Amino acid sequence: MPIPLRSPEPTTRGGCLGRRRASNGHQVANRRVSTHATSVSVVAATKEQSASGRQPSERGKAGKGGFQRPEEQLAPPRGVMESTEWFYSETAQREWVQAMELDTLTPEMPMLLKEMGINYDPDRLAAVLNKRWPQVYARAVQVSATLGGFIAAVARDYALGQFESNMPRRAKELRTLLGKLGPALVKIGQALSARPDLLPRTYLEALSELQDRLPSFPNEIAFAVIEEELGQPVTELFSELSELPVAAASLGQVYRARLLDGTDVAVKVQRPNIGETIAVDMLLLRRLMAVVDQRLPQINQPLVPLVDEFARRLFAELDYVQEGHNCERFQALYGSMPRVRTPKIYWQHTSRRVLTMEWIEGVKLTNSPAMAAAGLDVVDFVDVGIECTLRQLLEHGYFHADPHPGNLLATRSGDLVYLDFGMMSEAPQYARYAIMAHVVHLVNRDYEAMCKDYYTLQFMDPSVDTSPIAPALAAFFDDVLTSSVSQLNFKAIVDGLGEVLFRFPFRVPAYYALILRSLTVLEGLALQADPNYKLLAKAYPYMAKRLLTDPAPELRESFEDLIIKDGQFRWSRLENLLREGSKSSDFDPTQLWLLAEWLLSPGAAGVRTTVVAELGRVIDAAAAADVRQRIQQQTGDQAIAEALVPPQPAETEAQERAALLLGAISSRLALQEPLQLQGSGPFGVITPQDVQRTVARLRAVAASTAPRVSALMEQPGGVEIVNGLVGQLSRRLAARAIKFVFGAQQTLTRTNGGGGGGGGAAAAEAVDSSRWARERAV
C-alpha cells in the first residue's frame, strides 16, 4: 500500500527521526546509519518479512487505488548470475555496508564529492582521503585479498600454456569477484565489457552480464535523506509515497510519489555513503593502475587515463542536480523528434542526492510479455531508438552513455521514453564525421582508407604504421560481406572488429566504446522479437540523409567517396542514397538544394567533371539505342541496325536512367512537351544543333517557371556543367556520325554482294543518311 504521509512524531535528542509506526505490523529493528558525510545520523528501521512468508514483491503490491508495483524485481532473477547470488543477499549486503561504512567522515567530504562531479581532480581526492588512511587501507586489503587469487590464477594459466583454455572459467570468476566488491567495481566491470581493445571477447561477454542492482535500503533512511537534502519534512513535500521502491540500483532507488498538488512523480534517492565508497575505490584503482603502467609498458595504452575518465563520469553520476540538467539538455536537443520523450524535472524537489521527475506510465522494452499485452511492438520502438541514437552520436554528439535496456520505456501512445541521465558523454565533432567516413569506407571495402581513419579517430598514434591492419580487416570483412553491409548483424561486426582491436595497439576512446555498446544493446532488444532484424539496414536511412543534405565539407568528401570510384560515377549508389534517405523520419527534400549548390561550388570541380562525362555517356548511349530501334523498325533487319549503330555496354541501363533524368527535368520545369531523345536527323539522330536548341529552350523555361534552377544554371559551376555537357554530346555525336558512315558503306557492300532485295533499299537509304551524317560531322 502507498504510505500516506502525516506530521512526524517529535524527534529524539540528537536530531534523529522518531520511530514511525509500521503500518503492516511488522517487527522493527533499529540501528544507526550515517546518511551523509556529516555528524547527522538517523534511526533506520529494517522491516523483517512477516510471518505469512510473503516475498518483497508481494508486500509491495498496492491495494485499491494505490500505486502498483512494477513487473521488475529489485533483485536479479533466479538462474541469472547464480555465481553472484551471495552478493545480492541481505546478509551479504549487511556485511558489505559494515565493511565499507566509514564512521569517521570528515565535514569536507560532501563538498569534495560535489567538486569531483563538476571537475574531477585525482590529486585533490587523494589529499582528502589520505587523512583517512585506516579506512583506505582496510578497503585496499579487502580488494587485494579478493582479486589477488584471481590474478595469481591467470598468471599460472599463462605460465602453463592454459591461458586460452581456461579463459571462459576465469572470465566468470572475474565477474563474480567484481560483483562481490560492490557498486564501483561492478560499474568498472560493465565499462570494461565495452572495451574490445583491452580484453578478449570471452571476458567482454562475461562482464556484460554484470548486474548493478542491489537490495533496497530501508524507507526510513531514504526519507531521512530526502528531508536532509530538501530541508523539509516529507509530509510537507509529498502527500503519498509508495511503500517500497519501484526500482533499486547500485547508486540509489526510486519511489513513486505524489506531490501536494496531486502530480504523480518519481523520486530518486541516493544510497547513503555510496559517494564515499566510490571515492575510496577510485583512489585505490588509480594507484593500482599507476603501478601496472609502470611495470607493464607492453600494454597498448596507459590505464590511468582510463581510470580518470571513468571516475569523472561516475562522480558526475552522483550529482542528481547535474542529472536533471542532463535530462533537460537531452530534451532540448532530441525532444522534437517524433515519438521521443523525457520526464520533466521538478526542481523545487531536487537536490544533489534527491531527484524528482515526472512519473510516466509505460512498459520497459525488456518486458516482452507486458509489451505484447499492451499491443506494443518492440521492433517499432527499437527503430525509433536507433534513429534517436544516431542523431545523438553523429548529429549533436551528446549521447546517453548508460545504454541499459531498462532505461527505455514504451508508452501506449507510442512514445519512446528515455530515463536515467546520470551518465552522459559527448563525441567530438571530428569523430562524428570520421565515423561516417569510416562507414563509407567499409561500404566501399576500402580497407586502406579505414586504416587511415584510425588516425582521425585517434585510435592510433600517428607514429604507428596502420598498413599491417588492412589485411586483418580484409580477412574479416571479405568473409562476412557476402551481400551488402546492411544485411550484417551489427554485433558480428563489433565482435570481428574487437578481435582486430585486441591484436593491434589501438587506444579506443571511451565515447567510441559507448557508441558500440549503445547500438549493440538496441539490436539485442530487437533480435529478441525478430531474429532477422538488421540494425545496419535500419540505420542506413539516417546515414543516407546526412550524406545527401549535410553541407559539412567532411561529409561532402564522404559523399564523393561513395558515388565516385576510380573516376567512374556510380548511379546505383546515388539512387540508393535517395531511396533510403527519403525513409528517414525528418528527411526534407528541399535540403537537396544544398547538394546542388555544393555540386556547383569550386570545391566540387572534380565531381562536376565526372558528372558531365557520365551524363554525356548516358544520353549518348540512350539516344543510340533509340536510333538503332528506329532503323530496325524501318529496315526490318537487326544486323543492318547494329552495323549502322553498334551497341554499347549497359545501353539498357542508360536508357532507363536517361528516361528518369529527362522525365525529372520535364516535371520540374513543367514542360508542355516533355524532353525526348529523338532529333532532327535521319532515323531521329540527335544533332549538335538539336542540343543547342534544347539548352536554349530549357534556359528560357527555367527563367520563367523555376527561378532557383535558372539561378543555379547561371552560376559559374552551372555554366561549366551546361557547356561541358554540350561539348561532350557534340563530340560523341560527331564520332557516332563517322561510325554511321562506315557502317552504311559496309552494309551496302555486303548487300550488293548478296543480291540486293529489301536489304539493298534499306542500305541505299542508309548511305544517303551517311552522306548527311558525314556533312554534319565535318
C-alpha positions, 0 to 999 in steps of 0.5 A: 500500500502507498504510505500516506504521509502525516506530521512526524512524531517529535524527534529524539535528542540528537536530531534523529527521526522518531520511530514511525509506526509500521503500518503492516505490523511488522517487527522493527529493528533499529540501528544507526546509519550515517546518511551523509558525510556529516555528524547527522545520523538517523534511526533506520528501521529494517522491516523483517518479512512477516510471518505469512512468508510473503516475498518483497514483491508481494508486500509491495503490491498496492491495494485499491487505488494505490500505486502498483508495483512494477513487473521488475524485481529489485533483485536479479532473477533466479538462474541469472548470475547464480555465481553472484547470488551471495552478493545480492543477499541481505546478509551479504549486503549487511556485511558489505555496508559494515565493511565499507561504512566509514564512521569517521567522515570528515565535514569536507567530504560532501563538498569534495564529492560535489567538486569531483562531479563538476571537475574531477581532480585525482590529486585533490581526492587523494589529499582528502582521503589520505587523512583517512588512511585506516579506512583506505587501507582496510578497503585496499586489503579487502580488494587485494585479498579478493582479486589477488587469487584471481590474478595469481590464477591467470598468471599460472594459466599463462605460465602453463600454456592454459591461458586460452583454455581456461579463459571462459572459467576465469572470465566468470570468476572475474565477474563474480569477484567484481560483483562481490566488491560492490557498486564501483567495481561492478560499474568498472566491470560493465565499462570494461565489457565495452572495451574490445581493445583491452580484453578478449571477447570471452571476458567482454561477454562475461562482464556484460552480464554484470548486474548493478542492482542491489537490495533496497535500503530501508524507507526510513533512511531514504526519507531521512535523506530526502528531508536532509537534502530538501530541508523539509519534512516529507509530509510537507513535500509529498502527500503519498509515497509508495511503500517500497521502491519501484526500482533499486540500483547500485547508486540509489532507488526510486519511489513513486510519489505524489506531490501536494498538488496531486502530480504523480512523480518519481523520486530518486534517492541516493544510497547513503555513503555510496559517494564515499565508497566510490571515492575510496575505490577510485583512489585505490584503482588509480594507484593500482593502475599507476603501478601496472603502467609502470611495470607493464609498458607492453600494454597498448595504452596507459590505464590511468587515463582510463581510470580518470575518465571513468571516475569523472563520469561516475562522480558526475553520476552522483550529482542528481542536480547535474542529472536533471540538467542532463535530462533537460539538455537531452530534451532540448536537443532530441525532444522534437523528434517524433515519438521521443520523450523525457520526464520533466524535472521538478526542481523545487524537489531536487537536490544533489542526492534527491531527484524528482521527475515526472512519473510516466506510465509505460512498459520497459522494452525488456518486458516482452510479455507486458509489451505484447499485452499492451499491443506494443511492438518492440521492433517499432520502438527499437527503430525509433531508438536507433534513429534517436541514437544516431542523431545523438552520436553523429548529429549533436554528439551528446549521447546517453552513455548508460545504454541499459535496456531498462532505461527505455520505456514504451508508452501506449501512445507510442512514445519512446521514453528515455530515463536515467541521465546520470551518465552522459558523454559527448563525441567530438565533432571530428569523430562524428564525421570520421565515423561516417567516413569510416562507414563509407569506407567499409561500404566501399571495402576500402580497407586502406582508407579505414586504416587511415581513419584510425588516425582521425579517430585517434585510435592510433598514434600517428607514429604507428604504421596502420598498413599491417591492419588492412589485411586483418580487416580484409580477412574479416570483412571479405568473409562476412560481406557476402551481400551488402553491409546492411544485411550484417548483424551489427554485433558480428561486426563489433565482435570481428572488429574487437578481435582486430582491436585486441591484436593491434595497439589501438587506444579506443576512446571511451565515447567510441566504446559507448557508441558500440555498446549503445547500438549493440544493446538496441539490436539485442532488444530487437533480435529478441522479437525478430531474429532477422532484424538488421540494425545496419539496414535500419540505420542506413536511412539516417546515414543516407540523409546526412550524406545527401543534405549535410553541407559539412565539407567532411561529409561532402568528401564522404559523399564523393567517396561513395558515388565516385570510384576510380573516376567512374560515377556510380548511379546505383549508389546515388539512387540508393542514397535517395531511396533510403534517405527519403525513409528517414523520419525528418528527411526534407527534400528541399535540403537537396538544394544544398547538394546542388549548390555544393555540386556547383561550388569550386570545391566540387570541380572534380565531381562536376567533371565526372558528372558531365562525362557520365551524363554525356555517356548516358544520353549518348548511349540512350539516344543510340539505342533509340536510333538503332530501334528506329532503323530496325523498325524501318529496315526490318533487319537487326544486323543492318541496325547494329552495323549502322549503330553498334551497341554499347555496354549497359545501353539498357541501363542508360536508357532507363536512367536517361528516361528518369533524368529527362522525365525529372527535368520535364516535371520540374520545369513543367514542360508542355512537351516533355524532353525526348531523345529523338532529333532532327536527323535521319532515323531521329539522330540527335544533332549538335544543333538539336542540343543547342536548341534544347539548352536554349529552350530549357534556359528560357523555361527555367527563367520563367517557371523555376527561378532557383534552377535558372539561378543555379544554371547561371552560376559559374559551376552551372555554366561549366556543367551546361557547356561541358555537357554540350561539348561532350554530346557534340563530340560523341555525336560527331564520332557516332556520325563517322561510325554511321558512315562506315557502317552504311558503306559496309552494309551496302557492300555486303548487300550488293554482294548478296543480291540486293532485295529489301536489304539493298533499299534499306542500305541505299537509304542508309548511305544517303543518311551517311552522306548527311551524317558525314556533312554534319560531322565535318 
